[in-house]
Amino acid sequence: MDKFIERLKELRLEKGLSQAQLAKATGISTGAIGFWETGERVPNALAIITLSKFFGVSSDYLLGLED
């Protein structure tokens, strides 16, 4: 999940968003985003799909399965 953590942070910062702003834009809780970025929890499939659509990347890219 290290690649997911890295890519989530990278994509969020590229858009100039705080965790709270990303949460508001996606309907995901701020706490969940914080847990994912610290590696304390793993996102479910629906969250991965939501983030992929929001950032315009594939789920495989977000998960580090492709470059």
N, CA, C and O atoms as a printed pandas DataFrame, in Angstrom:
     atom_number atom_name residue_name chain_id  residue_number  x_coord  y_coord  z_coord
0              1         N          MET        A               1    0.812   -1.209    0.000
1              2        CA          MET        A               1    0.000    0.000    0.000
2              3         C          MET        A               1    0.857    1.276    0.000
3              4         O          MET        A               1    0.326    2.385   -0.070
4              5         N          ASP        A               2    2.169    1.111    0.078
5              6        CA          ASP        A               2    3.043    2.285    0.082
6              7         C          ASP        A               2    2.860    3.138   -1.163
7              8         O          ASP        A               2    2.870    4.367   -1.091
8              9         N          LYS        A               3    2.694    2.482   -2.301
9             10        CA          LYS        A               3    2.531    3.222   -3.554
10            11         C          LYS        A               3    1.216    3.991   -3.546
11            12         O          LYS        A               3    1.157    5.117   -4.040
12            13         N          PHE        A               4    0.143    3.389   -2.980
13            14        CA          PHE        A               4   -1.140    4.087   -2.874
14            15         C          PHE        A               4   -0.988    5.335   -2.015
15            16         O          PHE        A               4   -1.464    6.407   -2.388
16            17         N          ILE        A               5   -0.337    5.205   -0.887
17            18        CA          ILE        A               5   -0.127    6.342    0.021
18            19         C          ILE        A               5    0.607    7.467   -0.707
19            20         O          ILE        A               5    0.207    8.630   -0.652
20            21         N          GLU        A               6    1.680    7.095   -1.386
21            22        CA          GLU        A               6    2.495    8.072   -2.127
22            23         C          GLU        A               6    1.676    8.760   -3.219
23            24         O          GLU        A               6    1.722    9.982   -3.360
24            25         N          ARG        A               7    0.936    7.978   -3.980
25            26        CA          ARG        A               7    0.193    8.551   -5.106
26            27         C          ARG        A               7   -0.986    9.388   -4.639
27            28         O          ARG        A               7   -1.273   10.426   -5.235
28            29         N          LEU        A               8   -1.666    8.970   -3.602
29            30        CA          LEU        A               8   -2.790    9.755   -3.083
30            31         C          LEU        A               8   -2.306   11.132   -2.638
31            32         O          LEU        A               8   -2.894   12.151   -3.002
32            33         N          LYS        A               9   -1.239   11.159   -1.853
33            34        CA          LYS        A               9   -0.684   12.441   -1.401
34            35         C          LYS        A               9   -0.238   13.292   -2.586
35            36         O          LYS        A               9   -0.524   14.488   -2.653
36            37         N          GLU        A              10    0.468   12.652   -3.518
37            38        CA          GLU        A              10    0.982   13.367   -4.691
38            39         C          GLU        A              10   -0.152   13.991   -5.512
39            40         O          GLU        A              10   -0.077   15.163   -5.882
40            41         N          LEU        A              11   -1.182   13.225   -5.793
41            42        CA          LEU        A              11   -2.306   13.725   -6.582
42            43         C          LEU        A              11   -3.050   14.838   -5.849
43            44         O          LEU        A              11   -3.453   15.829   -6.458
44            45         N          ARG        A              12   -3.228   14.671   -4.554
45            46        CA          ARG        A              12   -3.922   15.686   -3.756
46            47         C          ARG        A              12   -3.144   16.996   -3.760
47            48         O          ARG        A              12   -3.715   18.072   -3.944
48            49         N          LEU        A              13   -1.837   16.891   -3.554
49            50        CA          LEU        A              13   -1.013   18.103   -3.500
50            51         C          LEU        A              13   -0.884   18.762   -4.867
51            52         O          LEU        A              13   -0.808   19.987   -4.956
52            53         N          GLU        A              14   -0.859   17.961   -5.940
53            54        CA          GLU        A              14   -0.813   18.528   -7.290
54            55         C          GLU        A              14   -2.028   19.399   -7.569
55            56         O          GLU        A              14   -1.940   20.385   -8.301
56            57         N          LYS        A              15   -3.164   19.032   -6.983
57            58        CA          LYS        A              15   -4.384   19.834   -7.149
58            59         C          LYS        A              15   -4.469   20.953   -6.117
59            60         O          LYS        A              15   -5.406   21.751   -6.135
60            61         N          GLY        A              16   -3.487   21.010   -5.217
61            62        CA          GLY        A              16   -3.455   22.054   -4.202
62            63         C          GLY        A              16   -4.546   21.911   -3.159
63            64         O          GLY        A              16   -5.060   22.904   -2.645
64            65         N          LEU        A              17   -4.901   20.662   -2.846
65            66        CA          LEU        A              17   -5.994   20.415   -1.912
66            67         C          LEU        A              17   -5.487   19.954   -0.549
67            68         O          LEU        A              17   -4.512   19.210   -0.448
68            69         N          SER        A              18   -6.163   20.408    0.479
69            70        CA          SER        A              18   -5.930   19.856    1.813
70            71         C          SER        A              18   -6.724   18.556    1.909
71            72         O          SER        A              18   -7.540   18.255    1.038
72            73         N          GLN        A              19   -6.484   17.799    2.956
73            74        CA          GLN        A              19   -7.273   16.586    3.170
74            75         C          GLN        A              19   -8.752   16.936    3.316
75            76         O          GLN        A              19   -9.612   16.225    2.797
76            77         N          ALA        A              20   -9.046   18.012    4.010
77            78        CA          ALA        A              20  -10.438   18.434    4.215
78            79         C          ALA        A              20  -11.095   18.824    2.889
79            80         O          ALA        A              20  -12.261   18.504    2.658
80            81         N          GLN        A              21  -10.360   19.505    2.029
81            82        CA          GLN        A              21  -10.916   19.903    0.734
82            83         C          GLN        A              21  -11.176   18.684   -0.152
83            84         O          GLN        A              21  -12.191   18.618   -0.845
84            85         N          LEU        A              22  -10.259   17.726   -0.126
85            86        CA          LEU        A              22  -10.458   16.491   -0.885
86            87         C          LEU        A              22  -11.669   15.737   -0.344
87            88         O          LEU        A              22  -12.468   15.201   -1.112
88            89         N          ALA        A              23  -11.797   15.700    0.947
89            90        CA          ALA        A              23  -12.934   15.026    1.570
90            91         C          ALA        A              23  -14.253   15.654    1.124
91            92         O          ALA        A              23  -15.194   14.948    0.761
92            93         N          LYS        A              24  -14.312   16.952    1.152
93            94        CA          LYS        A              24  -15.530   17.647    0.750
94            95         C          LYS        A              24  -15.857   17.404   -0.724
95            96         O          LYS        A              24  -17.020   17.219   -1.083
96            97         N          ALA        A              25  -14.840   17.405   -1.564
97            98        CA          ALA        A              25  -15.036   17.235   -3.004
98            99         C          ALA        A              25  -15.466   15.822   -3.382
99           100         O          ALA        A              25  -16.143   15.626   -4.391
100          101         N          THR        A              26  -15.074   14.838   -2.576
101          102        CA          THR        A              26  -15.352   13.442   -2.917
102          103         C          THR        A              26  -16.442   12.800   -2.065
103          104         O          THR        A              26  -16.953   11.735   -2.413
104          105         N          GLY        A              27  -16.799   13.434   -0.957
105          106        CA          GLY        A              27  -17.778   12.837   -0.058
106          107         C          GLY        A              27  -17.183   11.777    0.852
107          108         O          GLY        A              27  -17.909   11.031    1.508
108          109         N          ILE        A              28  -15.872   11.714    0.889
109          110        CA          ILE        A              28  -15.152   10.791    1.773
110          111         C          ILE        A              28  -14.776   11.572    3.020
111          112         O          ILE        A              28  -14.473   12.762    2.935
112          113         N          SER        A              29  -14.791   10.926    4.171
113          114        CA          SER        A              29  -14.481   11.651    5.401
114          115         C          SER        A              29  -13.014   12.064    5.454
115          116         O          SER        A              29  -12.136   11.389    4.916
116          117         N          THR        A              30  -12.780   13.177    6.109
117          118        CA          THR        A              30  -11.416   13.669    6.297
118          119         C          THR        A              30  -10.598   12.652    7.073
119          120         O          THR        A              30   -9.423   12.431    6.782
120          121         N          GLY        A              31  -11.223   12.041    8.053
121          122        CA          GLY        A              31  -10.537   11.037    8.865
122          123         C          GLY        A              31  -10.054    9.865    8.034
123          124         O          GLY        A              31   -8.936    9.384    8.221
124          125         N          ALA        A              32  -10.894    9.403    7.113
125          126        CA          ALA        A              32  -10.512    8.270    6.262
126          127         C          ALA        A              32   -9.303    8.634    5.407
127          128         O          ALA        A              32   -8.363    7.848    5.289
128          129         N          ILE        A              33   -9.327    9.806    4.822
129          130        CA          ILE        A              33   -8.202   10.238    3.990
130          131         C          ILE        A              33   -6.925   10.313    4.827
131          132         O          ILE        A              33   -5.857    9.889    4.385
132          133         N          GLY        A              34   -7.044   10.846    6.015
133          134        CA          GLY        A              34   -5.891   10.915    6.914
134          135         C          GLY        A              34   -5.355    9.539    7.263
135          136         O          GLY        A              34   -4.143    9.326    7.255
136          137         N          PHE        A              35   -6.246    8.598    7.571
137          138        CA          PHE        A              35   -5.824    7.230    7.884
138          139         C          PHE        A              35   -5.131    6.578    6.694
139          140         O          PHE        A              35   -4.132    5.879    6.866
140          141         N          TRP        A              36   -5.654    6.801    5.488
141          142        CA          TRP        A              36   -5.045    6.209    4.289
142          143         C          TRP        A              36   -3.657    6.792    4.045
143          144         O          TRP        A              36   -2.721    6.065    3.713
144          145         N          GLU        A              37   -3.531    8.103    4.212
145          146        CA          GLU        A              37   -2.240    8.749    3.930
146          147         C          GLU        A              37   -1.170    8.394    4.957
147          148         O          GLU        A              37    0.021    8.544    4.682
148          149         N          THR        A              38   -1.570    7.931    6.119
149          150        CA          THR        A              38   -0.596    7.497    7.126
150          151         C          THR        A              38   -0.427    5.982    7.121
151          152         O          THR        A              38    0.403    5.445    7.855
152          153         N          GLY        A              39   -1.209    5.295    6.299
153          154        CA          GLY        A              39   -1.111    3.849    6.207
154          155         C          GLY        A              39   -1.783    3.102    7.338
155          156         O          GLY        A              39   -1.586    1.896    7.488
156          157         N          GLU        A              40   -2.584    3.808    8.147
157          158        CA          GLU        A              40   -3.260    3.157    9.271
158          159         C          GLU        A              40   -4.431    2.299    8.828
159          160         O          GLU        A              40   -4.790    1.332    9.500
160          161         N          ARG        A              41   -5.026    2.654    7.697
161          162        CA          ARG        A              41   -6.154    1.892    7.158
162          163         C          ARG        A              41   -6.015    1.778    5.655
163          164         O          ARG        A              41   -5.247    2.501    5.021
164          165         N          VAL        A              42   -6.783    0.844    5.100
165          166        CA          VAL        A              42   -6.777    0.583    3.668
166          167         C          VAL        A              42   -8.149    0.964    3.110
167          168         O          VAL        A              42   -9.169    0.611    3.701
168          169         N          PRO        A              43   -8.192    1.678    1.983
169          170        CA          PRO        A              43   -9.487    2.074    1.416
170          171         C          PRO        A              43  -10.230    0.880    0.821
171          172         O          PRO        A              43   -9.618   -0.091    0.377
172          173         N          ASN        A              44  -11.556    0.969    0.821
173          174        CA          ASN        A              44  -12.355   -0.074    0.178
174          175         C          ASN        A              44  -12.449    0.216   -1.323
175          176         O          ASN        A              44  -11.995    1.259   -1.795
176          177         N          ALA        A              45  -13.037   -0.713   -2.054
177          178        CA          ALA        A              45  -13.104   -0.588   -3.511
178          179         C          ALA        A              45  -13.857    0.659   -3.943
179          180         O          ALA        A              45  -13.433    1.332   -4.882
180          181         N          LEU        A              46  -14.960    0.984   -3.287
181          182        CA          LEU        A              46  -15.747    2.162   -3.656
182          183         C          LEU        A              46  -14.925    3.440   -3.490
183          184         O          LEU        A              46  -15.002    4.337   -4.330
184          185         N          ALA        A              47  -14.149    3.528   -2.428
185          186        CA          ALA        A              47  -13.307    4.705   -2.201
186          187         C          ALA        A              47  -12.233    4.821   -3.284
187          188         O          ALA        A              47  -11.942    5.920   -3.758
188          189         N          ILE        A              48  -11.653    3.699   -3.672
189          190        CA          ILE        A              48  -10.627    3.713   -4.723
190          191         C          ILE        A              48  -11.227    4.189   -6.040
191          192         O          ILE        A              48  -10.618    4.986   -6.753
192          193         N          ILE        A              49  -12.412    3.703   -6.357
193          194        CA          ILE        A              49  -13.093    4.130   -7.583
194          195         C          ILE        A              49  -13.397    5.625   -7.532
195          196         O          ILE        A              49  -13.176    6.340   -8.510
196          197         N          THR        A              50  -13.901    6.093   -6.400
197          198        CA          THR        A              50  -14.227    7.513   -6.232
198          199         C          THR        A              50  -12.988    8.381   -6.424
199          200         O          THR        A              50  -13.041    9.387   -7.133
200          201         N          LEU        A              51  -11.888    8.006   -5.807
201          202        CA          LEU        A              51  -10.650    8.774   -5.926
202          203         C          LEU        A              51  -10.107    8.730   -7.353
203          204         O          LEU        A              51   -9.642    9.743   -7.876
204          205         N          SER        A              52  -10.165    7.573   -7.970
205          206        CA          SER        A              52   -9.682    7.436   -9.350
206          207         C          SER        A              52  -10.451    8.351  -10.292
207          208         O          SER        A              52   -9.854    9.036  -11.122
208          209         N          LYS        A              53  -11.761    8.364  -10.166
209          210        CA          LYS        A              53  -12.590    9.232  -11.007
210          211         C          LYS        A              53  -12.295   10.702  -10.731
211          212         O          LYS        A              53  -12.182   11.503  -11.659
212          213         N          PHE        A              54  -12.171   11.050   -9.463
213          214        CA          PHE        A              54  -11.924   12.444   -9.099
214          215         C          PHE        A              54  -10.607   12.938   -9.690
215          216         O          PHE        A              54  -10.548   14.037  -10.243
216          217         N          PHE        A              55   -9.549   12.132   -9.577
217          218        CA          PHE        A              55   -8.229   12.543  -10.055
218          219         C          PHE        A              55   -8.008   12.253  -11.536
219          220         O          PHE        A              55   -7.011   12.695  -12.108
220          221         N          GLY        A              56   -8.920   11.521  -12.163
221          222        CA          GLY        A              56   -8.777   11.212  -13.581
222          223         C          GLY        A              56   -7.662   10.228  -13.879
223          224         O          GLY        A              56   -6.993   10.321  -14.908
224          225         N          VAL        A              57   -7.470    9.289  -12.970
225          226        CA          VAL        A              57   -6.454    8.248  -13.151
226          227         C          VAL        A              57   -7.123    6.887  -12.992
227          228         O          VAL        A              57   -8.240    6.793  -12.483
228          229         N          SER        A              58   -6.438    5.839  -13.426
229          230        CA          SER        A              58   -6.997    4.499  -13.266
230          231         C          SER        A              58   -6.803    4.021  -11.823
231          232         O          SER        A              58   -5.926    4.494  -11.100
232          233         N          SER        A              59   -7.638    3.087  -11.440
233          234        CA          SER        A              59   -7.480    2.470  -10.119
234          235         C          SER        A              59   -6.128    1.774  -10.020
235          236         O          SER        A              59   -5.472    1.813   -8.979
236          237         N          ASP        A              60   -5.720    1.138  -11.113
237          238        CA          ASP        A              60   -4.408    0.467  -11.121
238          239         C          ASP        A              60   -3.279    1.456  -10.875
239          240         O          ASP        A              60   -2.333    1.153  -10.148
240          241         N          TYR        A              61   -3.376    2.641  -11.479
241          242        CA          TYR        A              61   -2.348    3.658  -11.239
242          243         C          TYR        A              61   -2.352    4.068   -9.766
243          244         O          TYR        A              61   -1.302    4.126   -9.127
244          245         N          LEU        A              62   -3.518    4.344   -9.246
245          246        CA          LEU        A              62   -3.634    4.790   -7.861
246          247         C          LEU        A              62   -3.074    3.739   -6.890
247          248         O          LEU        A              62   -2.466    4.083   -5.876
248          249         N          LEU        A              63   -3.280    2.484   -7.206
249          250        CA          LEU        A              63   -2.804    1.401   -6.342
250          251         C          LEU        A              63   -1.353    1.026   -6.593
251          252         O          LEU        A              63   -0.797    0.196   -5.874
252          253         N          GLY        A              64   -0.727    1.632   -7.612
253          254        CA          GLY        A              64    0.658    1.344   -7.902
254          255         C          GLY        A              64    0.884    0.103   -8.735
255          256         O          GLY        A              64    1.988   -0.441   -8.766
256          257         N          LEU        A              65   -0.168   -0.351   -9.417
257          258        CA          LEU        A              65   -0.060   -1.538  -10.255
258          259         C          LEU        A              65    0.406   -1.216  -11.671
259          260         O          LEU        A              65    0.813   -2.105  -12.419
260          261         N          GLU        A              66    0.340    0.065  -12.028
261          262        CA          GLU        A              66    0.846    0.520  -13.327
262          263         C          GLU        A              66    1.401    1.923  -13.164
263          264         O          GLU        A              66    1.069    2.637  -12.218
264          265         N          ASP        A              67    2.250    2.300  -14.105
265          266        CA          ASP        A              67    2.859    3.644  -14.051
266          267         C          ASP        A              67    2.140    4.619  -14.931
267          268         O          ASP        A              67    2.522    5.787  -15.000
